[in-house]
Amino acid sequence: MTPRDAREELFTTALDAFVETRTRLAAALLAAGQKAEGQALKKVRRPSPAAWATNQVVRRARAEVDAFLEASARLRGSQGAIVAGRGDRGVYQADVEELRRATGALTAAARRIVEDLGRGDDRPIIERVVANARAAALTDAGRKELLEGALVADLESDADVFGGLLAGDPLPTPAATRPREAPRPAPKPSARDEEARHRAQESARALEAARRDEADARQTAATTEAAAARTRAAVEEARRRLDDAHEAARAAERALREAEAAHRGAQRDEAEAETRAGRATRRREGLEK
């Protein structure tokens, strides 16, 4: 098994079997002498439910994912051309419609796959899968990360790849005719507000990490308990077989003692028969004289 094969198997396994599979694959790499790769695999975090579902959609609906990313790239290009005053509004509108269709196809594929994975019509998960694709469409690095199918957390972005276009917003105004507006400075948050926001973010991240650690610990405990149960069953079976072997040995010893006794009895009978035969011979010889 190569590290790439191990990683691929890990990110295609069921979410509730992720920890057990990670432990098994890391042990296999370590046993094969690939120490660094095995240690690295052991540190891979268990994906969030939405990240895991996104990975499965990338693998099972690659055509819909690629079509969405391509439509997003075309629309951003035609939008940028219009804003620069050199675009074609017809091409732009066609790209808007194409992105709508690609989004619908991706959403339908995500819903089908999420249902196939046993989560039912989980709307928040489906919406998060599409949101991950939107965030990935913004950069080459994001697209690469998405298409690797190994997300452990949702992709985040302050920008919207749709740019409000699918919500019925008007076409962007070319730069040459766009009315000038005086920039409005955004209110600057106070230091206390910034500190509170930072603490809230840190707390949220710590809570999420704690929840994942708890889930990992529970999964590990369940795996350990199952292994212990199998070990206890194997010990009981070994004890039963040992008892059977002891009983068989005792029966064999009894049979051996009986056979030896029978042999000694046969020897005595043989000796007595020989004695009687000798006496008969001597009497016959005496009579013949």
C-alpha positions in Angstrom: 0.0 0.0 0.0 1.3 3.4 -0.9 0.6 6.6 1.2 -1.5 7.9 -1.7 -3.6 4.6 -1.7 -4.0 4.8 2.1 -5.1 8.5 2.0 -7.6 7.7 -0.8 -9.1 4.8 1.1 -9.3 6.9 4.3 -11.3 9.7 2.6 -13.7 7.4 0.9 -14.6 5.4 4.0 -17.8 6.0 6.0 -17.6 8.9 8.4 -18.3 6.8 11.5 -15.5 4.4 10.5 -13.0 7.2 9.8 -11.0 6.9 13.1 -10.8 3.1 13.0 -9.8 3.2 9.3 -7.1 5.8 10.0 -5.7 3.7 12.8 -5.6 0.6 10.6 -4.0 2.3 7.6 -1.4 4.2 9.7 -0.4 0.9 11.3 -0.1 -0.7 7.9 2.2 2.1 6.7 4.3 1.8 9.8 4.6 -1.9 9.5 5.7 -1.4 5.9 8.6 0.8 7.1 7.0 4.0 6.0 7.3 5.7 9.4 6.9 9.3 8.4 3.9 8.6 6.2 2.3 6.5 8.8 2.8 9.2 11.5 1.4 11.9 9.1 -1.7 9.8 8.4 -2.3 9.3 12.2 -2.5 13.1 12.5 -5.2 13.6 9.8 -8.3 15.1 11.4 -11.7 13.5 11.2 -13.7 15.6 8.6 -16.7 17.6 9.6 -20.0 16.0 8.2 -20.3 18.7 5.5 -16.6 18.4 4.5 -16.9 14.6 4.3 -20.1 14.9 2.2 -18.3 17.4 -0.1 -15.4 14.9 -0.6 -17.9 12.2 -1.6 -19.7 14.5 -4.0 -16.4 15.4 -5.7 -15.7 11.6 -6.2 -19.2 10.5 -7.2 -20.3 13.6 -9.2 -17.1 14.9 -10.7 -18.8 15.9 -14.0 -21.3 18.2 -12.1 -18.5 19.7 -10.0 -16.3 20.4 -13.0 -19.2 21.9 -14.9 -19.9 24.2 -11.9 -16.3 25.4 -11.6 -16.1 26.0 -15.4 -19.3 27.9 -15.4 -18.2 30.0 -12.5 -14.9 30.8 -14.2 -16.6 31.9 -17.4 -19.1 34.1 -15.6 -16.4 35.8 -13.6 -14.5 36.4 -16.8 -17.5 37.9 -18.7 -18.5 40.0 -15.7 -15.0 41.4 -15.4 -15.0 42.2 -19.1 -18.2 44.2 -18.8 -17.0 46.1 -15.7 -13.9 47.0 -17.8 -16.2 48.4 -20.5 -15.2 45.8 -23.2 -17.7 42.9 -22.5 -20.7 41.5 -24.4 -23.9 41.6 -22.4 -25.4 38.8 -24.4 -22.4 36.5 -23.5 -22.6 37.7 -19.9 -26.3 36.8 -19.6 -25.7 33.4 -21.2 -23.0 32.8 -18.7 -25.4 33.7 -15.8 -27.9 31.2 -17.1 -25.2 28.5 -17.5 -24.1 29.0 -13.9 -27.7 28.7 -12.7 -28.0 25.4 -14.6 -24.7 24.2 -13.3 -25.7 25.1 -9.7 -29.0 23.3 -10.0 -27.2 20.2 -11.4 -24.6 20.2 -8.6 -27.3 20.7 -5.9 -29.3 17.8 -7.3 -26.3 15.6 -7.4 -25.3 16.5 -3.9 -28.9 15.7 -2.7 -28.8 12.3 -4.4 -25.4 11.4 -3.0 -26.2 12.6 0.5 -29.4 10.5 0.5 -27.4 7.5 -0.8 -25.0 7.9 2.1 -27.8 7.4 4.5 -28.4 11.0 5.7 -31.7 11.6 4.0 -32.6 15.0 2.6 -30.2 16.8 4.9 -30.7 20.4 3.5 -27.9 22.1 5.6 -25.4 19.5 4.5 -26.4 19.9 0.8 -26.2 23.7 1.1 -22.8 23.5 2.7 -21.5 21.2 -0.1 -22.6 23.8 -2.7 -21.1 26.6 -0.6 -17.8 24.8 -0.5 -17.8 24.6 -4.3 -18.6 28.3 -4.5 -15.6 29.1 -2.2 -13.3 26.8 -4.1 -14.2 28.5 -7.4 -12.6 31.7 -6.3 -9.0 30.6 -6.5 -6.8 28.0 -8.2 -5.7 26.8 -4.7 -9.3 26.5 -3.7 -10.2 24.5 -6.8 -7.2 22.2 -6.2 -8.1 21.6 -2.6 -11.7 20.8 -3.5 -10.9 18.4 -6.3 -8.4 16.4 -4.1 -11.5 15.2 -2.2 -9.7 15.4 1.2 -11.3 18.3 3.0 -11.4 18.1 6.8 -13.2 21.4 7.2 -15.5 23.7 5.2 -13.9 26.2 2.8 -14.4 29.7 3.9 -14.3 32.9 1.9 -15.4 36.5 2.4 -16.3 36.8 -1.3 -19.3 35.3 -3.1 -18.5 33.6 -6.4 -22.0 34.4 -7.5 -21.6 38.1 -6.8 -25.4 38.4 -6.2 -26.1 37.4 -9.8 -28.4 34.5 -9.0 -30.5 36.6 -6.7 -31.8 38.8 -9.6 -29.3 41.7 -9.3 -29.0 43.9 -12.4 -26.0 43.7 -14.8 -22.9 45.4 -13.5 -22.4 48.9 -14.8 -19.3 49.4 -17.1 -16.5 51.4 -15.5 -16.9 54.2 -18.1 -20.5 55.0 -17.2 -20.6 54.0 -13.5 -21.7 57.0 -11.4 -19.1 58.1 -8.9 -20.0 57.8 -5.3 -18.1 59.2 -2.4 -16.7 56.3 -0.4 -18.3 55.8 2.9 -15.8 54.9 5.6 -16.9 51.8 7.5 -17.2 52.3 11.2 -14.1 51.2 12.9 -14.8 48.6 15.6 -13.5 49.4 19.0 -10.6 47.5 20.6 -13.0 45.9 23.0 -15.3 44.8 20.1 -12.3 43.3 18.3 -11.1 41.5 21.4 -14.6 40.1 22.0 -14.9 39.0 18.4 -11.5 37.3 18.5 -12.3 35.5 21.8 -15.7 34.3 20.3 -13.9 33.0 17.3 -11.3 31.2 19.4 -14.0 29.7 21.6 -15.9 28.5 18.6 -12.8 26.8 17.2 -11.9 25.3 20.6 -15.5 24.0 20.9 -15.4 22.4 17.5 -12.0 20.8 18.2 -13.3 19.5 21.5 -16.3 18.0 19.8 -14.2 16.3 17.2 -11.8 15.0 19.9 -14.7 13.6 21.9 -16.1 11.9 18.8 -12.7 10.5 18.1 -12.3 9.3 21.6 -15.8 7.6 21.6 -15.0 5.9 18.3 -11.6 4.7 19.7 -13.3 3.5 22.9 -15.9 1.6 20.8 -13.2 0.0 18.7 -11.2 -1.0 21.8 -14.2 -2.4 23.5 -15.0 -4.5 20.4 -11.5 -5.7 20.2 -11.6 -6.7 23.9 -14.8 -8.6 23.4 -13.3 -10.5 20.5 -10.2 -11.3 22.7 -12.4 -12.5 25.5 -14.3 -14.7 23.2 -11.0 -16.1 21.8 -9.8 -16.8 25.4 -13.0 -18.6 26.3 -12.7 -20.7 23.1 -9.1 -21.5 23.9 -10.1 -22.6 27.4 -12.8 -24.8 26.1 -10.5 -26.4 23.7 -7.9 -26.9 26.4 -10.5 -28.5 28.7 -11.4 -30.8 25.8 -7.8 -31.7 25.2 -7.3 -32.5 28.9 -10.3 -34.7 28.9 -9.1 -36.5 25.8 -5.7 -37.0 27.4 -7.2 -38.4 30.6 -9.3 -40.8 28.5 -6.2 -41.9 26.5 -4.4 -42.6 29.8 -7.3 -44.7 31.1 -7.3 -46.6 27.8 -3.5 -47.1 28.0 -3.7 -48.5 31.6 -6.5 -50.9 30.6 -4.5 -52.1 27.6 -1.4 -52.6 29.7 -3.5 -54.6 32.3 -5.0 -56.7 29.5 -1.5 -57.3 28.1 -0.2 -58.5 31.5 -3.3 -60.8 31.9 -2.6 -62.2 28.5 1.0 -62.8 29.4 -0.1 -64.7 32.6 -2.5 -66.8 30.6 0.2 -67.6 28.1 2.6 -68.6 30.8 0.0 -70.8 32.5 -0.8 -72.4 29.2 2.8 -73.2 28.6 3.2 -74.7 32.1 0.1 -76.9 31.5 1.4 -78.0 28.1 4.8 -78.9 29.6 3.2 -81.1 32.3 1.0 -82.8 29.6 4.1 -83.5 27.6 6.0 -85.0 30.5 3.0 -87.3 31.4 2.8 -88.5 27.8 6.4 -89.2 27.7 6.2 -91.2 31.0 3.3 -93.3 29.7 5.2 -94.1 26.5 8.1 -95.5 28.4 
